[in-house]
Amino acid sequence: MSPCTDATSESPDFDCLVFIGRFQPPHLGHLAVIHQALKRARQVIVMVGSAWQARSLRNPWRFDERRAMLRSAFDAEENERLAVVPLLDALYNNDVWVRDVQRKVRDIASPLGARLPRIGLIGASRRPVQLLPVAVSPVGVGERAAGGGHLRQPDP
């Protein structure tokens, strides 16, 4: 997997876009949002919730299976720019959940040159958006992404 600092022939709007969801299973709407994100960013970080839950009717697929399903929908070049990582479930503890999101985004999104990476949040999350780290926090709602997800942009 390539870091967010990889150069591309075009200058994307973002270094990284973050998409958080359970993906039980990944569906066409999820894939449309990820395809849109890949057009707008050097790298897309897909954070898969309920990653460590036991199989159940609510969680029929393990993290590894969901990661394989997601990756199978993209070609080799897109997969190089796609990070699919497990996300800790921290029910009723937003602080733990936010720290896990912050740490994973920080580990993947390195600075580009002398500036901080441009990071955005794509899609919808049930967690309050203001709890996300400043680097990922949407300041205003941007355009609507393919598949019905929202693309939120940080201040320029």
C-alpha positions, 0 to 999 in steps of 0.5 A: 500500500502506498502512503498518501504522499505518492505523486500522481499525474494530476493534483488531487483535491485531497491527500487522503479521504476517510470512509468509515462503515461496517460494510456488512456486506459492501454494496454498490453504494459503498463502492460508488463512494470509494470510486468517487473518493479515489478520483478526489484523493491520492489515497482512500482509507476505508475504516471497517467497523465491527472488525472484531465482532463474532459472527452473528446475524448482524455481523455475518462476515469477518473483517478479512472477508469484508476486506477481500470483498472490498478489494475485489471491486478495484483494479491493482492501481486502485488497490495500491491507493486503498487502505482497508483497516479494522476499526475498534468498536468502543460502544458508549465510549467516543473517546476511545473510538476517536483515538483509534480513528485518529491514530490510524489516520495519522499512521497512514497519512504522512505529511506531504513535503513541508505541509500537513496532509489534506484529509477529508471525511467521505460518507456518513458516520453515526458518530458525531462528526465534531468528535473526529480529529481536526485534520479530518473534521469537516468544517462545511458540507461540500458536494454530494458524492456518488452513491449518496455519500457526502464529501466534506471538505476541510478549510483550504 
